[in-house]
Amino acid sequence: MTVGILAYGSLIEDPGAEIESLINDRISNVKTPFSIEFSRTSSTRGCAPTLVPVKTGGKCVEATILVLSDTTTQALAEDLLWRRETRNELSDKHYKKTQGNNLNKVVVESIPNFNGLDAALYTSIGANIKNPSASELAKLAIKSAQCDTVPEGKDGISYLISVKRQKIVTPLMGDYENEILSQLGVYSLEEALSYCRQQ
């Protein structure tokens, strides 16, 4: 069985040690079969906005499939993806699919027969920003970048820089970036990040 992970955010550049060691190939220029948008705050990123699948708004975006080794079972891939998304890497914890709708539970979904693979996995977690605006997203990203307890590279501005580097574009993204620059009075996201770190 061939299993891959459909990555559409920070997972592309930072799959984590467990997943990284099993990647056999990468398939680029793949479109997500669902829409995504900056519609969730992440507690592990200082409440910065992150990309999640959405039912309204957003759009299908560029993604990368991380093709795992032939010996990787779907169950193992689900465990590794869940552990990476819940910051439980290098543990012996296992993914258990929950029943019902829980806004804060990471759910691992599977797309059968996708781009030549038997299964492509991705994570889905509920949107907790209702009707996100560029101004609101910018404030959240700036606050996370100024927070001393957020690890370097895990803040909202760093996340947005990474997403841009992957050529991912959502309907809110351009105005979101411009709002960060406007609110801080700077000319680039890199300058914005440097400014926030000095505060």
Phi and psi in degrees as a GROMACS rama.xvg file:
@    title "Ramachandran Plot"
@    xaxis  label "Phi"
@    yaxis  label "Psi"
@TYPE xy
-101.096  127.163  THR-2
-125.168  138.963  VAL-3
-134.329  166.152  GLY-4
-116.037  123.868  ILE-5
-84.1313  107.816  LEU-6
-104.396  130.496  ALA-7
-135.59  20.8974  TYR-8
-153.773  -136.052  GLY-9
-63.9946  -20.0169  SER-10
-59.1858  -28.4702  LEU-11
-61.7889  -48.5102  ILE-12
-88.9029  -24.2216  GLU-13
-135.144  74.0594  ASP-14
-74.6306  -11.4187  PRO-15
90.1745  158.255  GLY-16
-62.9163  -40.4226  ALA-17
-65.8477  -47.5798  GLU-18
-71.0787  -41.8762  ILE-19
-53.7519  -40.1191  GLU-20
-68.8868  -14.9138  SER-21
-108.45  -0.0338797  LEU-22
-73.8278  121.495  ILE-23
-95.7224  -29.6675  ASN-24
-161.347  164.685  ASP-25
-129.726  131.086  ARG-26
-108.402  112.112  ILE-27
-94.191  176.765  SER-28
56.5984  42.888  ASN-29
-107.141  138.277  VAL-30
-93.1137  137.688  LYS-31
-66.7777  139.603  THR-32
-83.3488  17.48  PRO-33
-146.974  160.78  PHE-34
-85.9723  147.034  SER-35
-131.605  158.019  ILE-36
-159.707  166.114  GLU-37
-77.5121  80.5272  PHE-38
-124.11  16.5689  SER-39
-144.26  137.867  ARG-40
-88.7052  141.481  THR-41
-109.072  122.384  SER-42
-65.9525  -27.4818  SER-43
-82.9364  -2.76182  THR-44
-120.89  27.5135  ARG-45
67.0758  32.9892  GLY-46
65.2139  28.2225  CYS-47
-74.3986  153.452  ALA-48
-69.5178  137.614  PRO-49
-132.397  162.971  THR-50
-81.8794  133.222  LEU-51
-142.007  155.868  VAL-52
-61.8472  138.53  PRO-53
-129.527  152.476  VAL-54
-90.5089  -26.6443  LYS-55
-127.862  143.565  THR-56
76.62  -167.679  GLY-57
64.9729  -168.004  GLY-58
-163.393  164.465  LYS-59
-70.847  137.423  CYS-60
-129.567  170.437  VAL-61
-65.1818  135.982  GLU-62
-139.309  171.547  ALA-63
-130.156  134.458  THR-64
-95.4119  122.773  ILE-65
-89.4489  105.002  LEU-66
-82.2986  122.07  VAL-67
-91.0044  163.375  LEU-68
-58.3383  154.042  SER-69
-60.8839  -22.8109  ASP-70
-86.8258  -1.79254  THR-71
-82.3769  119.692  THR-72
-81.3753  161.653  THR-73
-63.68  -37.8721  GLN-74
-61.9145  -42.2773  ALA-75
-66.2021  -43.1655  LEU-76
-60.5694  -40.0904  ALA-77
-62.5993  -43.9295  GLU-78
-59.2839  -47.8367  ASP-79
-66.0217  -42.2725  LEU-80
-65.9822  -44.2507  LEU-81
-62.7819  -42.8428  TRP-82
-64.2506  -39.4892  ARG-83
-64.0791  -43.6084  ARG-84
-73.4905  -22.2233  GLU-85
-106.686  11.2197  THR-86
59.3357  41.792  ARG-87
-117.638  26.9535  ASN-88
-59.3741  151.621  GLU-89
61.0378  28.0063  LEU-90
-112.63  178.138  SER-91
-104.352  21.0087  ASP-92
-76.4994  148.172  LYS-93
-121.205  148.466  HIS-94
-75.3839  132.378  TYR-95
-126.954  118.486  LYS-96
-68.6791  129.795  LYS-97
-92.8072  154.069  THR-98
-95.9208  148.085  GLN-99
80.7203  179.318  GLY-100
-95.4501  118.004  ASN-101
-127.67  113.081  ASN-102
-56.5786  -30.4797  LEU-103
-107.227  12.1714  ASN-104
-96.4135  133.065  LYS-105
-79.9329  120.599  VAL-106
-110.5  131.136  VAL-107
-94.5297  117.755  VAL-108
-102.866  156.952  GLU-109
-127.356  133.694  SER-110
-109.113  112.74  ILE-111
-75.2081  148.715  PRO-112
50.3153  57.7678  ASN-113
-113.637  120.502  PHE-114
50.216  44.5527  ASN-115
83.4678  -0.741805  GLY-116
-100.859  151.729  LEU-117
-65.7885  -34.6652  ASP-118
-154.325  137.955  ALA-119
-119.042  124.963  ALA-120
-100.602  148.917  LEU-121
-150.676  160.972  TYR-122
-100.059  144.753  THR-123
-129.771  130.906  SER-124
-141.308  145.901  ILE-125
-63.4385  146.432  GLY-126
-74.186  132.098  ALA-127
-120.183  9.37471  ASN-128
-110.223  108.427  ILE-129
-80.9403  129.627  LYS-130
48.5314  60.6326  ASN-131
-60.6614  140.91  PRO-132
-117.024  157.448  SER-133
-59.901  -39.4494  ALA-134
-64.2723  -44.0057  SER-135
-64.7513  -44.2121  GLU-136
-61.779  -41.8596  LEU-137
-62.8401  -42.4655  ALA-138
-62.0609  -42.1311  LYS-139
-64.6973  -43.5953  LEU-140
-64.8314  -43.3034  ALA-141
-63.3592  -45.1391  ILE-142
-60.6647  -40.1155  LYS-143
-67.589  -36.2846  SER-144
-71.4296  -22.8479  ALA-145
-90.8462  -6.53985  GLN-146
-82.9097  125.177  CYS-147
-67.2014  -24.7315  ASP-148
-86.3698  -7.38626  THR-149
-84.9302  123.241  VAL-150
-58.8998  149.061  PRO-151
-57.8587  131.878  GLU-152
88.5273  -5.59518  GLY-153
-104.538  1.2203  LYS-154
-79.2607  171.737  ASP-155
-66.5447  -35.7932  GLY-156
-70.3812  -41.9374  ILE-157
-61.3972  -40.2258  SER-158
-62.0961  -44.1264  TYR-159
-64.8091  -40.0214  LEU-160
-59.7014  -43.9125  ILE-161
-63.9262  -43.8624  SER-162
-61.3467  -43.0404  VAL-163
-61.2147  -40.2282  LYS-164
-61.9508  -28.6785  ARG-165
-86.5471  5.75414  GLN-166
63.5993  28.2536  LYS-167
-85.3293  133.665  ILE-168
-135.181  127.667  VAL-169
-117.134  164.998  THR-170
-57.0165  -33.8076  PRO-171
-87.5645  -13.0604  LEU-172
-62.673  -43.8918  MET-173
-62.155  -47.537  GLY-174
-68.1041  -35.2558  ASP-175
-59.7997  -49.2943  TYR-176
-61.4453  -45.3496  GLU-177
-62.187  -34.8314  ASN-178
-66.0477  -39.9227  GLU-179
-60.3636  -47.305  ILE-180
-63.0802  -42.0839  LEU-181
-66.8015  -44.9116  SER-182
-65.9154  -28.8631  GLN-183
-99.4445  -12.4343  LEU-184
69.3581  40.1064  GLY-185
-124.002  178.419  VAL-186
-116.023  -4.37306  TYR-187
-152.895  159.915  SER-188
-66.2555  -35.0217  LEU-189
-63.1773  -40.9453  GLU-190
-67.0739  -37.9158  GLU-191
-62.1033  -42.8206  ALA-192
-64.4606  -44.3774  LEU-193
-62.0067  -41.9033  SER-194
-61.6855  -44.9475  TYR-195
-64.8326  -38.1753  CYS-196
-68.5862  -23.2883  ARG-197
-85.9656  -9.26915  GLN-198
